[in-house]
Amino acid sequence: MTTSTETQEIVIVTGASTGMGAATAREMARRGFHVLAGVRRDSDGEVLLAAGIEPVILDITNQDHIAALAARIDDDPQGRVLRALVNNAGLPCAGPVEVVPLDEWRRLFEVNVFGHVALTQALLPALVRGKGRIVNISSLNGKVSMAGYGAYAGSKFAMEAVSDALRNELAPSGVQVVVVEPGGVQTQMAGTGLASLSRLSARMTPEQNARYGALTQALPSHVAAFTKAGVTSETAARTIAKAATVRKPRTRYTIGAMATFLIRASRFLPDRVLDRMTTSDLRKHYPDRVRPATAARHA
Ligand SMILES: NC(=O)c1ccc[n+]([C@@H]2O[C@H](COP(=O)([O-])OP(=O)(O)OC[C@H]3O[C@@H](n4cnc5c(N)ncnc54)[C@H](OP(=O)(O)O)[C@@H]3O)[C@@H](O)[C@H]2O)c1
């Protein structure tokens, strides 16, 4: 599987401590690339080091970390080129638009959008030199939004738009930009998102509770079912690796049957029909005592 070309090439994967990022770092290393894996803790780096991967301390919202990584690429002792940047790091967020505090919106966009933009800007000279590739990990929610997912979907929709612009801007330079849109993937992201949701729910006013109580009660079960029905990180990593390496990549790759179906459907179904589909999916998770009256208010 390993070729002499691949060992001369570097791949950067952000958010490689867990989930899809860790699996992608391993998959790319298995394919013979020199992988620089972004982590935020030394302990996460040690695990990757044991697998032949070079960990780098990288919080994508930290300009010093970003500058150090760009310098690491420019000063690579073996003069290897940057083959791909996989912008994978991400935060979840669940909760109604009205209820998610503005500072959480900002924190989410700081990571899910501005962090990726900052890192991409810093590494673009190296990517252009190596005619490398940018792989942005979006989501089913980068194309389909629904009640309770406004903040998260907003950040992913934003990255979809950024990716479309970048793809066209960079085509003349030979840098390809590919978007990966996973549906459910069995990672710890759901657990992280639900912890912040329970903090939000506890802070809702009585009026907000009347408006969104049923929805916020349904979200944990909806997220859990979505994740449980998802693919493994290893399966997702194989698609991400394909997006990063195939000679003529598509502009987008979906992961999982649900993402493929809903993203295709969203292209031709009227908004109201899509609303009914996503709402009826959520409604299955509403607490019995509020079904269907309260649920109907979200239809
Ligand atoms: N799981 C799904 O069902 C699903 C579906 C669609 C899309 N996605 C997307 O797939 C990507 C990977 O998610 P995952 O499911 O593998 O989740 P995960 O296991 O929670 O991984 C998220 C990664 O992002 C890192 N991260 C968070 N904030 C960061 C920051 N400021 N700087 C650098 N790294 C940071 C985390 O590092 P720490 O360990 O240090 O926090 C972790 O390594 C995300 O972009 C997510 O939105 C996931």
The ligand as a Tripos MOL2 file, in Angstrom:
@<TRIPOS>MOLECULE
LIG
   48    52     1     0     0
SMALL
NO_CHARGES

@<TRIPOS>ATOM
      1 N1        -20.0820   12.2090   15.0110 N.am      1 LIG1
      2 C1        -20.9940   12.5740   14.0990 C.2       1 LIG1
      3 O1        -22.0990   11.9860   14.0320 O.2       1 LIG1
      4 C2        -20.6880   13.6680   13.0980 C.ar      1 LIG1
      5 C3        -21.5810   13.8430   12.0370 C.ar      1 LIG1
      6 C4        -21.3340   14.8320   11.0990 C.ar      1 LIG1
      7 C5        -20.1940   15.6090   11.2020 C.ar      1 LIG1
      8 N2        -19.3250   15.4330   12.2300 N.ar      1 LIG1
      9 C6        -18.1180   16.2900   12.2690 C.3       1 LIG1
     10 O2        -16.9660   15.4520   12.2680 O.3       1 LIG1
     11 C7        -15.8830   16.1210   12.8980 C.3       1 LIG1
     12 C8        -15.2400   15.2020   13.9250 C.3       1 LIG1
     13 O3        -16.1790   14.9370   14.9350 O.3       1 LIG1
     14 P1        -16.2220   13.5760   15.7880 P.3       1 LIG1
     15 O4        -17.5750   13.0310   15.6380 O.co2     1 LIG1
     16 O5        -15.0550   12.7230   15.4780 O.co2     1 LIG1
     17 O6        -16.1710   14.1830   17.2610 O.3       1 LIG1
     18 P2        -15.1520   14.0850   18.4760 P.3       1 LIG1
     19 O7        -14.7310   12.6920   18.7140 O.co2     1 LIG1
     20 O8        -15.8200   14.8580   19.5740 O.co2     1 LIG1
     21 O9        -13.8840   14.9000   17.9430 O.3       1 LIG1
     22 C9        -13.8330   16.2750   17.8920 C.3       1 LIG1
     23 C10       -12.3800   16.6690   17.8180 C.3       1 LIG1
     24 O10       -12.2880   18.0930   17.6760 O.3       1 LIG1
     25 C11       -11.3220   18.5520   18.5850 C.3       1 LIG1
     26 N3        -11.4750   19.9580   18.9160 N.ar      1 LIG1
     27 C12       -12.5060   20.5860   19.5300 C.ar      1 LIG1
     28 N4        -12.2330   21.8890   19.6670 N.ar      1 LIG1
     29 C13       -11.0010   22.0990   19.1250 C.ar      1 LIG1
     30 C14       -10.1700   23.2160   18.9490 C.ar      1 LIG1
     31 N5        -10.5160   24.4380   19.3940 N.pl3     1 LIG1
     32 N6         -8.9810   23.0650   18.3350 N.ar      1 LIG1
     33 C15        -8.5850   21.8520   17.9020 C.ar      1 LIG1
     34 N7         -9.3100   20.7320   18.0450 N.ar      1 LIG1
     35 C16       -10.5100   20.8680   18.6560 C.ar      1 LIG1
     36 C17       -11.4680   17.6400   19.7890 C.3       1 LIG1
     37 O11       -10.3250   17.7420   20.6000 O.3       1 LIG1
     38 P3        -10.3720   17.5720   22.2230 P.3       1 LIG1
     39 O12       -10.3760   16.0900   22.4950 O.co2     1 LIG1
     40 O13        -9.1310   18.2490   22.6560 O.co2     1 LIG1
     41 O14       -11.6180   18.2530   22.6910 O.co2     1 LIG1
     42 C18       -11.5970   16.3020   19.0790 C.3       1 LIG1
     43 O15       -10.3310   15.8330   18.7090 O.3       1 LIG1
     44 C19       -16.4720   17.4140   13.4820 C.3       1 LIG1
     45 O16       -16.1830   18.4980   12.6250 O.3       1 LIG1
     46 C20       -17.9600   17.1390   13.5040 C.3       1 LIG1
     47 O17       -18.7220   18.3330   13.4560 O.3       1 LIG1
     48 C21       -19.5420   14.4830   13.2000 C.ar      1 LIG1
@<TRIPOS>BOND
     1     1     2 1
     2     2     3 2
     3     2     4 1
     4     4     5 ar
     5     4    48 ar
     6     5     6 ar
     7     6     7 ar
     8     7     8 ar
     9     8     9 1
    10     8    48 ar
    11     9    10 1
    12     9    46 1
    13    10    11 1
    14    11    12 1
    15    11    44 1
    16    12    13 1
    17    13    14 1
    18    14    15 2
    19    14    16 1
    20    14    17 1
    21    17    18 1
    22    18    19 2
    23    18    20 1
    24    18    21 1
    25    21    22 1
    26    22    23 1
    27    23    24 1
    28    23    42 1
    29    24    25 1
    30    25    26 1
    31    25    36 1
    32    26    27 ar
    33    26    35 ar
    34    27    28 ar
    35    28    29 ar
    36    29    30 ar
    37    29    35 ar
    38    30    31 1
    39    30    32 ar
    40    32    33 ar
    41    33    34 ar
    42    34    35 ar
    43    36    37 1
    44    36    42 1
    45    37    38 1
    46    38    39 2
    47    38    40 1
    48    38    41 1
    49    42    43 1
    50    44    45 1
    51    44    46 1
    52    46    47 1
@<TRIPOS>SUBSTRUCTURE
     1 LIG1         1 GROUP 0 **** ****
